Amino acid sequence: MGRLWQAERLVLVLRPSTSFCIVGVDPSMEQADRTSPKTDNQETEMALPEVTDATFKSLALEAEGPVLVDFWAPWCGPCRVVHPVLEEINDERDDLSIISLNIDDNPQTAQQYGVLSIPTMILLKDGAMVKQLVGAQPKRKILAELEPVLQG
């Protein structure tokens, strides 16, 4: 079966037969939305543009300039951690577009790119995958991974 850890609403299952872990929110607990909690005096954050299986070709593969695709799911705790970081990078960088694809609603594209664990971020340049990042990472590490590819 594997080992099960539960803390707060997060559930982590490690299975010895696989090389990755499954992380999610316990479905029996209250469904949380993907955005971070807001206070009354806090401005609403700009969300990343959503892409679907149907729009992936036009919005990602045929886009001008590099595109970072964030593969996520609403139940994924680490996805909820990395999403605000990606929003921040998207707001700061003019040389990169970041879009978001919900793998639960759009499994075809996730399967096409071999996404087995989320969050996964795939950098596309001229429609070709040039970099893949897996797991929630701090902003500086994401930028350090992307920078050589964006500059080259």
Buried (B, 14 or more C-beta within 10 A) or exposed (E): EEEEEEEEBBBBBEEEEEEEBBBBBEEEEEEBEBEEEEEEEEEEBEEBEBBEBEBBEEBBBEBEEBBBBBBBBBBBBBBBBBBBBBBBBBEEBEEBBBBBBBBEEBEEBBEEBEBEBBBBBBBBBEEEEBBBBBBBBEBEEBBEBBEEEBEE
